[in-house]
Amino acid sequence: MSYYQRHIFFCLNQRINGEACCADHPAKAAFDHCKARVAAAGLNGKGGVRVNKAGCLDRCAGGPVAVVYPEGTWYTFVDNSDIDEIVERHLQGGEVVERLVLPDDVGR
């Protein structure tokens, strides 16, 4: 058994050359919201969920993006209600939120 049941990584990368990046979207606010929701639900800590910041995850065209492990499910999101759904359905319930899954063909 791993230390955490699930990890969610949020890309917070900022590009200075004008290319698309997750920091151009509300990625940091979504990270903060997710972290607060996970804590409020008592999901954080050993055996639970870890919410992490990440640098570039190289899927910029779909930004903002987050990925949940161990499943390796990639998500894109628009607002806090999307994050709430990911927390409730996937991080807590183990169910992939299909409507928010980032298509495999979306890259940089």
Buried (B, 14 or more C-beta within 10 A) or exposed (E): EEEBBBBBBBBBBEEEEEEEBBBBBBBBEBBBBBBBBBBEBEBBEEEBBBBBEBEBBEBBEBBBBBBBBEEEBBBBBEEBEBBBBBBBBBBBEEEBBEEBEBEEEBEE
